[in-house]
Amino acid sequence: MQSLARLGKDLVRAGCGTLAGARELTRSAAAATATTTTTTARSVHFDVDDNSQVDHVFKKLNRKLNMEGVLLEARIRTWHTKKSDQKIIDQRRTAKRLARRAIGRKINWIMKKRERGF
């Protein structure tokens, strides 16, 4: 059984899913367990039964990192942004979030109306 262990800062910088990241993550089970005992508090561990599941695990890892905002944070910290540019980015992000909420409310309203037979 292969183990994918330990998501380090270097993997985030390299861009998760690259060949270099794959080489670092794919280790023997003994080496992976030895490194997980000496890691910091933030680590990710996936067990892979065979090599055919590695792509699936990378997709799962990317999805999890994206949902937690790790990839976005790494992308933001790569370059410095001026305060004025950051303000514009935050305003756009807020506008998108509010638009998504409004669409969700409209869909819920339509579905409730449909349940009542209108």
Distance bins in CASP14 RR format, pairs under 12 A and 6 or more apart:
PFRMAT RR
TARGET T0000
AUTHOR 0000-0000-0000
RMODE 2
METHOD distances of the structure
MODEL  1
1 26 0 0 0 0 0 1 0 0 0 0 0
1 27 0 0 0 0 0 1 0 0 0 0 0
1 28 0 0 0 0 1 0 0 0 0 0 0
1 29 1 0 1 0 0 0 0 0 0 0 0
1 30 0 0 0 0 0 1 0 0 0 0 0
1 32 0 0 0 0 1 0 0 0 0 0 0
1 33 0 0 0 0 0 1 0 0 0 0 0
1 46 0 0 0 0 0 1 0 0 0 0 0
1 47 1 0 0 1 0 0 0 0 0 0 0
1 48 1 0 0 1 0 0 0 0 0 0 0
1 49 1 0 0 1 0 0 0 0 0 0 0
1 50 0 0 0 0 1 0 0 0 0 0 0
1 51 0 0 0 0 0 1 0 0 0 0 0
1 53 0 0 0 0 0 1 0 0 0 0 0
2 22 0 0 0 0 0 1 0 0 0 0 0
2 25 0 0 0 0 1 0 0 0 0 0 0
2 26 1 0 0 1 0 0 0 0 0 0 0
2 27 1 0 0 1 0 0 0 0 0 0 0
2 28 1 0 0 1 0 0 0 0 0 0 0
2 29 1 0 0 1 0 0 0 0 0 0 0
2 30 0 0 0 0 0 1 0 0 0 0 0
2 31 0 0 0 0 0 1 0 0 0 0 0
2 32 0 0 0 0 1 0 0 0 0 0 0
2 33 0 0 0 0 0 1 0 0 0 0 0
2 45 0 0 0 0 0 1 0 0 0 0 0
2 46 0 0 0 0 1 0 0 0 0 0 0
2 47 0 0 0 0 1 0 0 0 0 0 0
2 48 1 0 1 0 0 0 0 0 0 0 0
2 49 0 0 0 0 1 0 0 0 0 0 0
2 50 1 0 0 1 0 0 0 0 0 0 0
2 51 1 0 0 1 0 0 0 0 0 0 0
2 52 0 0 0 0 0 1 0 0 0 0 0
2 53 0 0 0 0 1 0 0 0 0 0 0
2 54 1 0 0 1 0 0 0 0 0 0 0
2 57 0 0 0 0 1 0 0 0 0 0 0
3 25 0 0 0 0 1 0 0 0 0 0 0
3 26 0 0 0 0 1 0 0 0 0 0 0
3 27 1 0 0 1 0 0 0 0 0 0 0
3 28 1 0 0 1 0 0 0 0 0 0 0
3 29 1 0 1 0 0 0 0 0 0 0 0
3 30 0 0 0 0 1 0 0 0 0 0 0
3 31 0 0 0 0 1 0 0 0 0 0 0
3 32 1 1 0 0 0 0 0 0 0 0 0
3 33 1 0 0 1 0 0 0 0 0 0 0
3 34 0 0 0 0 0 1 0 0 0 0 0
3 35 0 0 0 0 1 0 0 0 0 0 0
3 36 0 0 0 0 1 0 0 0 0 0 0
3 43 0 0 0 0 0 1 0 0 0 0 0
3 44 0 0 0 0 0 1 0 0 0 0 0
3 45 1 0 0 1 0 0 0 0 0 0 0
3 46 1 0 0 1 0 0 0 0 0 0 0
3 47 1 0 1 0 0 0 0 0 0 0 0
3 48 1 0 0 1 0 0 0 0 0 0 0
3 49 0 0 0 0 0 1 0 0 0 0 0
3 53 0 0 0 0 0 1 0 0 0 0 0
3 54 0 0 0 0 0 1 0 0 0 0 0
3 57 0 0 0 0 0 1 0 0 0 0 0
4 11 0 0 0 0 0 1 0 0 0 0 0
4 16 0 0 0 0 0 1 0 0 0 0 0
4 17 0 0 0 0 0 1 0 0 0 0 0
4 21 0 0 0 0 1 0 0 0 0 0 0
4 22 0 0 0 0 1 0 0 0 0 0 0
4 23 0 0 0 0 0 1 0 0 0 0 0
4 24 0 0 0 0 1 0 0 0 0 0 0
4 25 1 0 1 0 0 0 0 0 0 0 0
4 26 1 0 0 1 0 0 0 0 0 0 0
4 27 0 0 0 0 1 0 0 0 0 0 0
4 28 0 0 0 0 0 1 0 0 0 0 0
4 29 0 0 0 0 0 1 0 0 0 0 0
4 31 0 0 0 0 0 1 0 0 0 0 0
4 32 1 0 0 1 0 0 0 0 0 0 0
4 35 0 0 0 0 0 1 0 0 0 0 0
4 36 0 0 0 0 0 1 0 0 0 0 0
4 43 0 0 0 0 0 1 0 0 0 0 0
4 44 0 0 0 0 1 0 0 0 0 0 0
4 45 1 0 0 1 0 0 0 0 0 0 0
4 46 1 0 1 0 0 0 0 0 0 0 0
4 47 1 0 0 1 0 0 0 0 0 0 0
4 48 1 0 1 0 0 0 0 0 0 0 0
4 49 0 0 0 0 0 1 0 0 0 0 0
4 51 0 0 0 0 0 1 0 0 0 0 0
4 53 0 0 0 0 1 0 0 0 0 0 0
4 54 1 0 0 1 0 0 0 0 0 0 0
4 55 0 0 0 0 0 1 0 0 0 0 0
4 56 0 0 0 0 0 1 0 0 0 0 0
4 57 1 0 1 0 0 0 0 0 0 0 0
4 58 0 0 0 0 1 0 0 0 0 0 0
4 60 0 0 0 0 1 0 0 0 0 0 0
4 61 1 0 0 1 0 0 0 0 0 0 0
5 11 0 0 0 0 0 1 0 0 0 0 0
5 24 0 0 0 0 1 0 0 0 0 0 0
5 25 1 0 0 1 0 0 0 0 0 0 0
5 26 0 0 0 0 1 0 0 0 0 0 0
5 27 1 0 0 1 0 0 0 0 0 0 0
5 28 0 0 0 0 0 1 0 0 0 0 0
5 29 0 0 0 0 1 0 0 0 0 0 0
5 30 0 0 0 0 0 1 0 0 0 0 0
5 31 0 0 0 0 1 0 0 0 0 0 0
5 32 1 0 1 0 0 0 0 0 0 0 0
5 33 1 0 0 1 0 0 0 0 0 0 0
5 34 0 0 0 0 1 0 0 0 0 0 0
5 35 1 0 0 1 0 0 0 0 0 0 0
5 36 1 0 1 0 0 0 0 0 0 0 0
5 37 0 0 0 0 0 1 0 0 0 0 0
5 38 0 0 0 0 0 1 0 0 0 0 0
5 39 0 0 0 0 1 0 0 0 0 0 0
5 43 1 0 0 1 0 0 0 0 0 0 0
5 44 1 0 0 1 0 0 0 0 0 0 0
5 45 1 0 1 0 0 0 0 0 0 0 0
5 46 1 0 0 1 0 0 0 0 0 0 0
5 47 0 0 0 0 1 0 0 0 0 0 0
5 48 0 0 0 0 0 1 0 0 0 0 0
5 57 0 0 0 0 0 1 0 0 0 0 0
5 61 0 0 0 0 0 1 0 0 0 0 0
6 12 0 0 0 0 0 1 0 0 0 0 0
6 21 0 0 0 0 0 1 0 0 0 0 0
6 24 0 0 0 0 1 0 0 0 0 0 0
6 25 1 0 0 1 0 0 0 0 0 0 0
6 26 0 0 0 0 0 1 0 0 0 0 0
6 27 0 0 0 0 1 0 0 0 0 0 0
6 31 0 0 0 0 0 1 0 0 0 0 0
6 32 1 0 0 1 0 0 0 0 0 0 0
6 33 0 0 0 0 0 1 0 0 0 0 0
6 34 0 0 0 0 0 1 0 0 0 0 0
6 35 1 0 1 0 0 0 0 0 0 0 0
6 36 1 0 0 1 0 0 0 0 0 0 0
6 37 0 0 0 0 0 1 0 0 0 0 0
6 38 0 0 0 0 1 0 0 0 0 0 0
6 39 1 0 1 0 0 0 0 0 0 0 0
6 40 0 0 0 0 1 0 0 0 0 0 0
6 41 0 0 0 0 0 1 0 0 0 0 0
6 42 0 0 0 0 1 0 0 0 0 0 0
6 43 1 0 1 0 0 0 0 0 0 0 0
6 44 1 0 0 1 0 0 0 0 0 0 0
6 45 1 0 0 1 0 0 0 0 0 0 0
6 46 0 0 0 0 0 1 0 0 0 0 0
6 61 0 0 0 0 0 1 0 0 0 0 0
7 13 0 0 0 0 0 1 0 0 0 0 0
7 14 0 0 0 0 0 1 0 0 0 0 0
7 15 0 0 0 0 0 1 0 0 0 0 0
7 16 1 0 0 1 0 0 0 0 0 0 0
7 17 0 0 0 0 0 1 0 0 0 0 0
7 21 0 0 0 0 1 0 0 0 0 0 0
7 24 0 0 0 0 1 0 0 0 0 0 0
7 25 0 0 0 0 1 0 0 0 0 0 0
7 35 0 0 0 0 0 1 0 0 0 0 0
7 36 0 0 0 0 0 1 0 0 0 0 0
7 39 0 0 0 0 1 0 0 0 0 0 0
7 40 0 0 0 0 0 1 0 0 0 0 0
7 42 1 0 0 1 0 0 0 0 0 0 0
7 43 1 0 0 1 0 0 0 0 0 0 0
7 44 1 0 1 0 0 0 0 0 0 0 0
7 45 0 0 0 0 1 0 0 0 0 0 0
7 46 0 0 0 0 1 0 0 0 0 0 0
7 57 0 0 0 0 0 1 0 0 0 0 0
7 58 0 0 0 0 0 1 0 0 0 0 0
7 61 1 0 0 1 0 0 0 0 0 0 0
7 62 0 0 0 0 0 1 0 0 0 0 0
7 64 0 0 0 0 1 0 0 0 0 0 0
7 65 1 0 0 1 0 0 0 0 0 0 0
7 68 0 0 0 0 0 1 0 0 0 0 0
7 70 0 0 0 0 1 0 0 0 0 0 0
7 71 0 0 0 0 0 1 0 0 0 0 0
7 74 0 0 0 0 0 1 0 0 0 0 0
8 14 0 0 0 0 1 0 0 0 0 0 0
8 15 0 0 0 0 0 1 0 0 0 0 0
8 16 0 0 0 0 1 0 0 0 0 0 0
8 21 0 0 0 0 1 0 0 0 0 0 0
8 24 0 0 0 0 1 0 0 0 0 0 0
8 25 0 0 0 0 1 0 0 0 0 0 0
8 35 0 0 0 0 0 1 0 0 0 0 0
8 39 0 0 0 0 1 0 0 0 0 0 0
8 40 0 0 0 0 1 0 0 0 0 0 0
8 42 0 0 0 0 1 0 0 0 0 0 0
8 43 1 0 0 1 0 0 0 0 0 0 0
8 44 0 0 0 0 1 0 0 0 0 0 0
8 61 0 0 0 0 0 1 0 0 0 0 0
8 65 0 0 0 0 0 1 0 0 0 0 0
8 70 0 0 0 0 0 1 0 0 0 0 0
8 74 0 0 0 0 0 1 0 0 0 0 0
9 15 0 0 0 0 0 1 0 0 0 0 0
9 16 0 0 0 0 0 1 0 0 0 0 0
9 24 0 0 0 0 0 1 0 0 0 0 0
9 39 0 0 0 0 0 1 0 0 0 0 0
9 40 0 0 0 0 1 0 0 0 0 0 0
9 42 0 0 0 0 1 0 0 0 0 0 0
9 43 0 0 0 0 0 1 0 0 0 0 0
9 70 0 0 0 0 0 1 0 0 0 0 0
9 73 0 0 0 0 0 1 0 0 0 0 0
9 74 0 0 0 0 1 0 0 0 0 0 0
9 77 0 0 0 0 0 1 0 0 0 0 0
10 16 0 0 0 0 0 1 0 0 0 0 0
10 18 0 0 0 0 0 1 0 0 0 0 0
10 20 0 0 0 0 1 0 0 0 0 0 0
10 21 0 0 0 0 1 0 0 0 0 0 0
10 23 0 0 0 0 0 1 0 0 0 0 0
10 24 1 0 0 1 0 0 0 0 0 0 0
10 25 0 0 0 0 0 1 0 0 0 0 0
10 74 0 0 0 0 0 1 0 0 0 0 0
11 17 0 0 0 0 1 0 0 0 0 0 0
11 18 0 0 0 0 1 0 0 0 0 0 0
11 19 0 0 0 0 0 1 0 0 0 0 0
11 20 0 0 0 0 1 0 0 0 0 0 0
11 21 1 0 1 0 0 0 0 0 0 0 0
11 22 0 0 0 0 1 0 0 0 0 0 0
11 23 0 0 0 0 0 1 0 0 0 0 0
11 24 1 0 0 1 0 0 0 0 0 0 0
11 25 1 0 0 1 0 0 0 0 0 0 0
11 42 0 0 0 0 0 1 0 0 0 0 0
11 43 0 0 0 0 0 1 0 0 0 0 0
11 44 0 0 0 0 1 0 0 0 0 0 0
11 58 0 0 0 0 0 1 0 0 0 0 0
11 61 0 0 0 0 1 0 0 0 0 0 0
11 62 0 0 0 0 0 1 0 0 0 0 0
11 65 0 0 0 0 1 0 0 0 0 0 0
11 70 0 0 0 0 0 1 0 0 0 0 0
11 71 0 0 0 0 0 1 0 0 0 0 0
11 74 0 0 0 0 1 0 0 0 0 0 0
12 18 0 0 0 0 0 1 0 0 0 0 0
12 21 0 0 0 0 0 1 0 0 0 0 0
12 24 0 0 0 0 0 1 0 0 0 0 0
12 42 0 0 0 0 0 1 0 0 0 0 0
12 44 0 0 0 0 0 1 0 0 0 0 0
12 61 0 0 0 0 0 1 0 0 0 0 0
12 62 0 0 0 0 0 1 0 0 0 0 0
12 65 1 0 0 1 0 0 0 0 0 0 0
12 66 0 0 0 0 0 1 0 0 0 0 0
12 68 0 0 0 0 0 1 0 0 0 0 0
12 69 0 0 0 0 0 1 0 0 0 0 0
12 70 1 0 0 1 0 0 0 0 0 0 0
12 71 1 0 0 1 0 0 0 0 0 0 0
12 72 0 0 0 0 0 1 0 0 0 0 0
12 73 0 0 0 0 1 0 0 0 0 0 0
12 74 1 0 1 0 0 0 0 0 0 0 0
12 75 0 0 0 0 1 0 0 0 0 0 0
12 76 0 0 0 0 0 1 0 0 0 0 0
12 77 0 0 0 0 1 0 0 0 0 0 0
12 78 0 0 0 0 1 0 0 0 0 0 0
13 20 0 0 0 0 0 1 0 0 0 0 0
13 21 0 0 0 0 0 1 0 0 0 0 0
13 24 0 0 0 0 0 1 0 0 0 0 0
13 70 0 0 0 0 0 1 0 0 0 0 0
13 71 0 0 0 0 0 1 0 0 0 0 0
13 73 0 0 0 0 0 1 0 0 0 0 0
13 74 1 0 0 1 0 0 0 0 0 0 0
13 75 0 0 0 0 0 1 0 0 0 0 0
13 77 0 0 0 0 1 0 0 0 0 0 0
13 78 0 0 0 0 1 0 0 0 0 0 0
14 20 1 0 1 0 0 0 0 0 0 0 0
14 21 1 0 1 0 0 0 0 0 0 0 0
14 22 0 0 0 0 0 1 0 0 0 0 0
14 23 0 0 0 0 0 1 0 0 0 0 0
14 24 0 0 0 0 1 0 0 0 0 0 0
14 25 0 0 0 0 0 1 0 0 0 0 0
14 71 0 0 0 0 0 1 0 0 0 0 0
14 74 0 0 0 0 0 1 0 0 0 0 0
14 78 0 0 0 0 0 1 0 0 0 0 0
15 21 1 0 0 1 0 0 0 0 0 0 0
15 22 0 0 0 0 0 1 0 0 0 0 0
15 24 0 0 0 0 0 1 0 0 0 0 0
15 58 0 0 0 0 0 1 0 0 0 0 0
15 61 0 0 0 0 0 1 0 0 0 0 0
15 62 0 0 0 0 1 0 0 0 0 0 0
15 65 0 0 0 0 1 0 0 0 0 0 0
15 70 0 0 0 0 0 1 0 0 0 0 0
15 71 0 0 0 0 1 0 0 0 0 0 0
15 74 1 0 0 1 0 0 0 0 0 0 0
15 75 0 0 0 0 1 0 0 0 0 0 0
15 78 0 0 0 0 0 1 0 0 0 0 0
16 22 0 0 0 0 1 0 0 0 0 0 0
16 24 0 0 0 0 0 1 0 0 0 0 0
16 25 0 0 0 0 1 0 0 0 0 0 0
16 44 0 0 0 0 0 1 0 0 0 0 0
16 57 0 0 0 0 0 1 0 0 0 0 0
16 58 1 0 0 1 0 0 0 0 0 0 0
16 59 0 0 0 0 0 1 0 0 0 0 0
16 60 0 0 0 0 0 1 0 0 0 0 0
16 61 1 0 0 1 0 0 0 0 0 0 0
16 62 1 0 1 0 0 0 0 0 0 0 0
16 63 0 0 0 0 0 1 0 0 0 0 0
16 64 0 0 0 0 0 1 0 0 0 0 0
16 65 1 0 0 1 0 0 0 0 0 0 0
16 66 0 0 0 0 1 0 0 0 0 0 0
16 70 0 0 0 0 1 0 0 0 0 0 0
16 71 1 0 0 1 0 0 0 0 0 0 0
16 74 0 0 0 0 1 0 0 0 0 0 0
16 75 0 0 0 0 0 1 0 0 0 0 0
17 23 0 0 0 0 0 1 0 0 0 0 0
17 24 0 0 0 0 0 1 0 0 0 0 0
17 25 0 0 0 0 1 0 0 0 0 0 0
17 26 0 0 0 0 0 1 0 0 0 0 0
17 54 0 0 0 0 1 0 0 0 0 0 0
17 55 0 0 0 0 1 0 0 0 0 0 0
17 57 0 0 0 0 0 1 0 0 0 0 0
17 58 1 0 1 0 0 0 0 0 0 0 0
17 59 0 0 0 0 1 0 0 0 0 0 0
17 60 0 0 0 0 0 1 0 0 0 0 0
17 61 1 0 0 1 0 0 0 0 0 0 0
17 62 1 0 0 1 0 0 0 0 0 0 0
17 65 0 0 0 0 0 1 0 0 0 0 0
17 71 0 0 0 0 0 1 0 0 0 0 0
18 24 0 0 0 0 1 0 0 0 0 0 0
18 25 0 0 0 0 0 1 0 0 0 0 0
18 58 0 0 0 0 1 0 0 0 0 0 0
18 62 0 0 0 0 0 1 0 0 0 0 0
19 25 0 0 0 0 0 1 0 0 0 0 0
19 26 0 0 0 0 0 1 0 0 0 0 0
19 54 0 0 0 0 0 1 0 0 0 0 0
19 58 0 0 0 0 0 1 0 0 0 0 0
20 26 0 0 0 0 0 1 0 0 0 0 0
21 27 0 0 0 0 0 1 0 0 0 0 0
21 54 0 0 0 0 0 1 0 0 0 0 0
21 58 0 0 0 0 1 0 0 0 0 0 0
21 61 0 0 0 0 0 1 0 0 0 0 0
21 62 0 0 0 0 0 1 0 0 0 0 0
22 48 0 0 0 0 0 1 0 0 0 0 0
22 51 0 0 0 0 0 1 0 0 0 0 0
22 54 1 0 0 1 0 0 0 0 0 0 0
22 55 0 0 0 0 1 0 0 0 0 0 0
22 57 0 0 0 0 0 1 0 0 0 0 0
22 58 1 0 0 1 0 0 0 0 0 0 0
22 61 0 0 0 0 0 1 0 0 0 0 0
23 54 0 0 0 0 0 1 0 0 0 0 0
24 31 0 0 0 0 0 1 0 0 0 0 0
24 32 0 0 0 0 0 1 0 0 0 0 0
24 35 0 0 0 0 0 1 0 0 0 0 0
25 31 0 0 0 0 0 1 0 0 0 0 0
25 32 0 0 0 0 1 0 0 0 0 0 0
25 35 0 0 0 0 0 1 0 0 0 0 0
25 43 0 0 0 0 0 1 0 0 0 0 0
25 44 0 0 0 0 1 0 0 0 0 0 0
25 45 0 0 0 0 0 1 0 0 0 0 0
25 46 0 0 0 0 1 0 0 0 0 0 0
25 48 0 0 0 0 1 0 0 0 0 0 0
25 54 0 0 0 0 1 0 0 0 0 0 0
25 57 0 0 0 0 1 0 0 0 0 0 0
25 58 0 0 0 0 1 0 0 0 0 0 0
25 61 0 0 0 0 1 0 0 0 0 0 0
26 32 0 0 0 0 1 0 0 0 0 0 0
26 46 0 0 0 0 0 1 0 0 0 0 0
26 48 0 0 0 0 1 0 0 0 0 0 0
26 51 0 0 0 0 1 0 0 0 0 0 0
26 53 0 0 0 0 0 1 0 0 0 0 0
26 54 1 0 0 1 0 0 0 0 0 0 0
26 57 0 0 0 0 1 0 0 0 0 0 0
26 58 0 0 0 0 0 1 0 0 0 0 0
27 33 0 0 0 0 1 0 0 0 0 0 0
27 34 0 0 0 0 1 0 0 0 0 0 0
27 35 1 0 0 1 0 0 0 0 0 0 0
27 36 0 0 0 0 0 1 0 0 0 0 0
27 45 0 0 0 0 0 1 0 0 0 0 0
27 48 0 0 0 0 0 1 0 0 0 0 0
28 34 0 0 0 0 1 0 0 0 0 0 0
28 35 0 0 0 0 0 1 0 0 0 0 0
28 48 0 0 0 0 0 1 0 0 0 0 0
29 35 0 0 0 0 0 1 0 0 0 0 0
29 36 0 0 0 0 0 1 0 0 0 0 0
29 45 0 0 0 0 0 1 0 0 0 0 0
29 47 0 0 0 0 1 0 0 0 0 0 0
29 48 0 0 0 0 0 1 0 0 0 0 0
29 49 0 0 0 0 0 1 0 0 0 0 0
30 36 0 0 0 0 0 1 0 0 0 0 0
30 37 0 0 0 0 0 1 0 0 0 0 0
31 37 0 0 0 0 0 1 0 0 0 0 0
31 38 0 0 0 0 0 1 0 0 0 0 0
32 38 0 0 0 0 0 1 0 0 0 0 0
32 39 0 0 0 0 0 1 0 0 0 0 0
32 43 0 0 0 0 0 1 0 0 0 0 0
32 44 0 0 0 0 0 1 0 0 0 0 0
32 45 1 0 0 1 0 0 0 0 0 0 0
32 46 0 0 0 0 1 0 0 0 0 0 0
32 47 0 0 0 0 1 0 0 0 0 0 0
32 48 0 0 0 0 0 1 0 0 0 0 0
33 39 0 0 0 0 0 1 0 0 0 0 0
33 43 0 0 0 0 0 1 0 0 0 0 0
33 45 0 0 0 0 1 0 0 0 0 0 0
33 47 0 0 0 0 0 1 0 0 0 0 0
35 43 0 0 0 0 1 0 0 0 0 0 0
35 45 0 0 0 0 0 1 0 0 0 0 0
36 42 0 0 0 0 0 1 0 0 0 0 0
36 43 1 0 0 1 0 0 0 0 0 0 0
36 44 0 0 0 0 0 1 0 0 0 0 0
36 45 1 0 0 1 0 0 0 0 0 0 0
36 46 0 0 0 0 0 1 0 0 0 0 0
36 47 0 0 0 0 0 1 0 0 0 0 0
37 43 0 0 0 0 0 1 0 0 0 0 0
37 45 0 0 0 0 0 1 0 0 0 0 0
39 45 0 0 0 0 1 0 0 0 0 0 0
42 65 0 0 0 0 0 1 0 0 0 0 0
42 68 0 0 0 0 0 1 0 0 0 0 0
42 70 0 0 0 0 1 0 0 0 0 0 0
44 57 0 0 0 0 0 1 0 0 0 0 0
44 58 0 0 0 0 0 1 0 0 0 0 0
44 60 0 0 0 0 1 0 0 0 0 0 0
44 61 1 0 0 1 0 0 0 0 0 0 0
44 62 0 0 0 0 0 1 0 0 0 0 0
44 63 0 0 0 0 0 1 0 0 0 0 0
44 64 1 0 0 1 0 0 0 0 0 0 0
44 65 0 0 0 0 1 0 0 0 0 0 0
44 68 0 0 0 0 1 0 0 0 0 0 0
44 70 0 0 0 0 1 0 0 0 0 0 0
45 57 0 0 0 0 0 1 0 0 0 0 0
45 61 0 0 0 0 0 1 0 0 0 0 0
45 64 0 0 0 0 0 1 0 0 0 0 0
46 53 0 0 0 0 1 0 0 0 0 0 0
46 54 0 0 0 0 1 0 0 0 0 0 0
46 56 0 0 0 0 1 0 0 0 0 0 0
46 57 1 0 1 0 0 0 0 0 0 0 0
46 58 0 0 0 0 1 0 0 0 0 0 0
46 59 0 0 0 0 0 1 0 0 0 0 0
46 60 1 0 0 1 0 0 0 0 0 0 0
46 61 1 0 0 1 0 0 0 0 0 0 0
46 62 0 0 0 0 0 1 0 0 0 0 0
46 63 0 0 0 0 0 1 0 0 0 0 0
46 64 0 0 0 0 1 0 0 0 0 0 0
47 53 0 0 0 0 1 0 0 0 0 0 0
47 54 0 0 0 0 0 1 0 0 0 0 0
47 57 0 0 0 0 1 0 0 0 0 0 0
47 60 0 0 0 0 0 1 0 0 0 0 0
48 54 1 0 1 0 0 0 0 0 0 0 0
48 55 0 0 0 0 0 1 0 0 0 0 0
48 56 0 0 0 0 1 0 0 0 0 0 0
48 57 1 0 1 0 0 0 0 0 0 0 0
48 58 0 0 0 0 0 1 0 0 0 0 0
48 60 0 0 0 0 0 1 0 0 0 0 0
48 61 0 0 0 0 0 1 0 0 0 0 0
49 56 0 0 0 0 0 1 0 0 0 0 0
49 57 0 0 0 0 0 1 0 0 0 0 0
50 56 0 0 0 0 0 1 0 0 0 0 0
50 57 0 0 0 0 0 1 0 0 0 0 0
51 57 0 0 0 0 0 1 0 0 0 0 0
53 59 0 0 0 0 0 1 0 0 0 0 0
53 60 0 0 0 0 1 0 0 0 0 0 0
53 61 0 0 0 0 0 1 0 0 0 0 0
54 60 0 0 0 0 0 1 0 0 0 0 0
54 61 0 0 0 0 0 1 0 0 0 0 0
55 61 0 0 0 0 0 1 0 0 0 0 0
55 62 0 0 0 0 0 1 0 0 0 0 0
56 62 0 0 0 0 0 1 0 0 0 0 0
56 63 0 0 0 0 0 1 0 0 0 0 0
57 63 0 0 0 0 0 1 0 0 0 0 0
57 64 0 0 0 0 0 1 0 0 0 0 0
58 64 0 0 0 0 0 1 0 0 0 0 0
58 65 0 0 0 0 0 1 0 0 0 0 0
59 65 0 0 0 0 0 1 0 0 0 0 0
59 66 0 0 0 0 0 1 0 0 0 0 0
60 66 0 0 0 0 0 1 0 0 0 0 0
60 67 0 0 0 0 0 1 0 0 0 0 0
61 67 0 0 0 0 0 1 0 0 0 0 0
61 68 0 0 0 0 0 1 0 0 0 0 0
61 70 0 0 0 0 0 1 0 0 0 0 0
61 71 0 0 0 0 0 1 0 0 0 0 0
62 68 0 0 0 0 0 1 0 0 0 0 0
62 69 0 0 0 0 0 1 0 0 0 0 0
62 70 0 0 0 0 1 0 0 0 0 0 0
62 71 1 0 0 1 0 0 0 0 0 0 0
63 69 0 0 0 0 0 1 0 0 0 0 0
63 70 0 0 0 0 0 1 0 0 0 0 0
63 71 0 0 0 0 0 1 0 0 0 0 0
64 70 0 0 0 0 1 0 0 0 0 0 0
64 71 0 0 0 0 1 0 0 0 0 0 0
65 71 1 0 1 0 0 0 0 0 0 0 0
65 72 0 0 0 0 1 0 0 0 0 0 0
65 73 0 0 0 0 1 0 0 0 0 0 0
65 74 0 0 0 0 1 0 0 0 0 0 0
65 75 0 0 0 0 0 1 0 0 0 0 0
66 72 1 0 0 1 0 0 0 0 0 0 0
66 73 0 0 0 0 0 1 0 0 0 0 0
66 74 0 0 0 0 0 1 0 0 0 0 0
66 75 0 0 0 0 0 1 0 0 0 0 0
68 74 0 0 0 0 0 1 0 0 0 0 0
69 75 0 0 0 0 1 0 0 0 0 0 0
69 76 0 0 0 0 1 0 0 0 0 0 0
69 77 0 0 0 0 0 1 0 0 0 0 0
70 76 0 0 0 0 0 1 0 0 0 0 0
70 77 0 0 0 0 0 1 0 0 0 0 0
71 77 0 0 0 0 0 1 0 0 0 0 0
71 78 0 0 0 0 0 1 0 0 0 0 0
72 78 0 0 0 0 0 1 0 0 0 0 0
72 89 0 0 0 0 0 1 0 0 0 0 0
72 93 0 0 0 0 1 0 0 0 0 0 0
75 81 0 0 0 0 0 1 0 0 0 0 0
75 89 0 0 0 0 0 1 0 0 0 0 0
76 85 0 0 0 0 0 1 0 0 0 0 0
76 86 0 0 0 0 1 0 0 0 0 0 0
76 89 0 0 0 0 1 0 0 0 0 0 0
76 90 0 0 0 0 0 1 0 0 0 0 0
76 93 0 0 0 0 0 1 0 0 0 0 0
79 85 0 0 0 0 0 1 0 0 0 0 0
79 86 0 0 0 0 0 1 0 0 0 0 0
80 86 0 0 0 0 1 0 0 0 0 0 0
81 87 0 0 0 0 1 0 0 0 0 0 0
81 88 0 0 0 0 1 0 0 0 0 0 0
81 89 1 0 0 1 0 0 0 0 0 0 0
81 90 0 0 0 0 0 1 0 0 0 0 0
82 88 0 0 0 0 1 0 0 0 0 0 0
82 89 0 0 0 0 0 1 0 0 0 0 0
83 89 0 0 0 0 0 1 0 0 0 0 0
83 90 0 0 0 0 0 1 0 0 0 0 0
84 90 0 0 0 0 0 1 0 0 0 0 0
84 91 0 0 0 0 0 1 0 0 0 0 0
85 91 0 0 0 0 0 1 0 0 0 0 0
85 92 0 0 0 0 0 1 0 0 0 0 0
86 92 0 0 0 0 0 1 0 0 0 0 0
86 93 0 0 0 0 0 1 0 0 0 0 0
87 93 0 0 0 0 0 1 0 0 0 0 0
87 94 0 0 0 0 0 1 0 0 0 0 0
88 94 0 0 0 0 0 1 0 0 0 0 0
88 95 0 0 0 0 0 1 0 0 0 0 0
89 95 0 0 0 0 0 1 0 0 0 0 0
89 96 0 0 0 0 0 1 0 0 0 0 0
90 96 0 0 0 0 0 1 0 0 0 0 0
90 97 0 0 0 0 0 1 0 0 0 0 0
91 97 0 0 0 0 0 1 0 0 0 0 0
91 98 0 0 0 0 0 1 0 0 0 0 0
92 98 0 0 0 0 0 1 0 0 0 0 0
92 99 0 0 0 0 0 1 0 0 0 0 0
93 99 0 0 0 0 0 1 0 0 0 0 0
93 100 0 0 0 0 0 1 0 0 0 0 0
94 100 0 0 0 0 0 1 0 0 0 0 0
94 101 0 0 0 0 0 1 0 0 0 0 0
95 101 0 0 0 0 0 1 0 0 0 0 0
95 102 0 0 0 0 0 1 0 0 0 0 0
96 102 0 0 0 0 0 1 0 0 0 0 0
96 103 0 0 0 0 0 1 0 0 0 0 0
97 103 0 0 0 0 0 1 0 0 0 0 0
97 104 0 0 0 0 0 1 0 0 0 0 0
98 104 0 0 0 0 0 1 0 0 0 0 0
98 105 0 0 0 0 0 1 0 0 0 0 0
99 105 0 0 0 0 0 1 0 0 0 0 0
99 106 0 0 0 0 0 1 0 0 0 0 0
100 106 0 0 0 0 0 1 0 0 0 0 0
100 107 0 0 0 0 0 1 0 0 0 0 0
101 107 0 0 0 0 0 1 0 0 0 0 0
101 108 0 0 0 0 0 1 0 0 0 0 0
102 108 0 0 0 0 0 1 0 0 0 0 0
102 109 0 0 0 0 0 1 0 0 0 0 0
103 109 0 0 0 0 0 1 0 0 0 0 0
103 110 0 0 0 0 0 1 0 0 0 0 0
104 110 0 0 0 0 1 0 0 0 0 0 0
104 111 0 0 0 0 1 0 0 0 0 0 0
104 112 0 0 0 0 0 1 0 0 0 0 0
105 111 0 0 0 0 0 1 0 0 0 0 0
105 112 0 0 0 0 0 1 0 0 0 0 0
106 112 0 0 0 0 0 1 0 0 0 0 0
106 113 0 0 0 0 0 1 0 0 0 0 0
107 113 0 0 0 0 0 1 0 0 0 0 0
107 114 0 0 0 0 0 1 0 0 0 0 0
108 114 0 0 0 0 0 1 0 0 0 0 0
108 115 0 0 0 0 0 1 0 0 0 0 0
109 115 0 0 0 0 0 1 0 0 0 0 0
109 116 0 0 0 0 0 1 0 0 0 0 0
109 118 0 0 0 0 0 1 0 0 0 0 0
110 116 0 0 0 0 0 1 0 0 0 0 0
110 117 0 0 0 0 0 1 0 0 0 0 0
110 118 0 0 0 0 1 0 0 0 0 0 0
111 117 0 0 0 0 0 1 0 0 0 0 0
111 118 0 0 0 0 0 1 0 0 0 0 0
112 118 0 0 0 0 1 0 0 0 0 0 0
END
